[in-house]
Amino acid sequence: MCRGAGGVAKAEKPAPALRPAFDIFSQADEEVIDSMISAADSDRNGFVEHEKFERVFRPRRSGNRGYGYEVVEEAFKVTDGDGDGKVGCDDLR
């Protein structure tokens, strides 16, 4: 799925609170990126759209608050490098 993945390479950097999570992307190889996308890609279209992204980062289960709205929005904005409303392999290179 993700050929030549090599991490998030954006001009826009995440906020300090998000940097540890994005460090994972910068060191991730193709297999790790594939696993991350597959875990969130419920309809198997190869992309993680905003709704799927929210389901992963803002779970609604009792006792698990997840991340707040602002954190999820910023994380999605930084991860969706081309601004097309979905995160795919190219966004994570």
C-alpha positions in Angstrom: 0.0 0.0 0.0 2.5 2.7 1.1 5.6 2.4 -1.1 8.6 4.5 0.0 7.0 5.8 3.2 9.4 7.9 5.2 7.5 10.0 7.7 5.6 13.2 7.8 7.6 15.8 5.9 5.6 19.0 6.1 6.6 22.7 6.3 4.0 23.0 9.1 5.1 21.4 12.3 2.8 20.0 15.0 2.3 21.8 18.3 4.8 20.7 21.0 2.1 18.5 22.6 1.8 16.5 19.4 5.5 16.2 18.5 6.0 12.8 20.2 3.2 11.3 18.1 4.6 12.7 14.9 8.1 11.5 15.7 6.7 8.0 15.2 5.8 8.9 11.6 9.3 10.3 10.9 10.8 7.0 11.8 8.2 4.7 10.4 8.8 2.4 7.5 6.3 1.2 4.9 5.0 -1.7 7.0 4.4 0.5 10.1 2.6 3.2 8.0 0.4 0.5 6.4 -0.5 -0.9 9.8 -1.5 2.6 11.1 -3.7 3.3 8.1 -5.2 -0.2 8.1 -6.2 0.2 11.8 -8.2 3.3 11.1 -9.4 2.6 7.5 -12.7 0.9 8.3 -14.0 0.9 4.7 -10.7 -0.2 3.3 -10.4 2.6 0.7 -6.8 3.2 1.5 -7.4 6.5 3.3 -8.3 7.8 6.7 -10.9 10.5 6.3 -11.7 13.0 9.0 -14.5 10.9 10.5 -12.3 7.8 10.8 -9.5 9.9 12.3 -11.9 11.2 14.9 -13.1 7.7 15.8 -9.5 6.7 16.5 -8.5 9.8 18.5 -11.7 10.8 20.2 -13.4 7.5 21.3 -16.8 8.0 22.9 -16.5 5.0 25.2 -17.3 5.4 28.9 -14.2 6.1 30.9 -12.1 7.0 27.9 -12.1 10.7 27.1 -9.7 10.5 24.2 -8.2 13.7 22.9 -10.0 17.1 22.9 -11.4 18.7 19.7 -8.6 21.1 19.3 -5.9 18.4 19.5 -7.7 16.2 17.0 -8.3 19.0 14.6 -4.6 20.1 14.7 -3.4 16.6 14.3 -5.6 16.0 11.3 -4.6 19.3 9.7 -0.9 18.5 10.1 -1.2 14.9 9.0 -3.4 15.8 5.9 -0.5 17.4 4.2 -2.2 18.1 0.9 -5.4 19.3 2.5 -7.7 17.0 0.6 -9.6 15.9 3.7 -8.1 12.4 4.0 -4.8 10.9 5.2 -3.1 8.5 2.9 0.4 7.1 2.3 1.6 10.2 0.4 0.6 12.4 3.4 2.8 10.2 5.7 6.0 10.3 3.6 
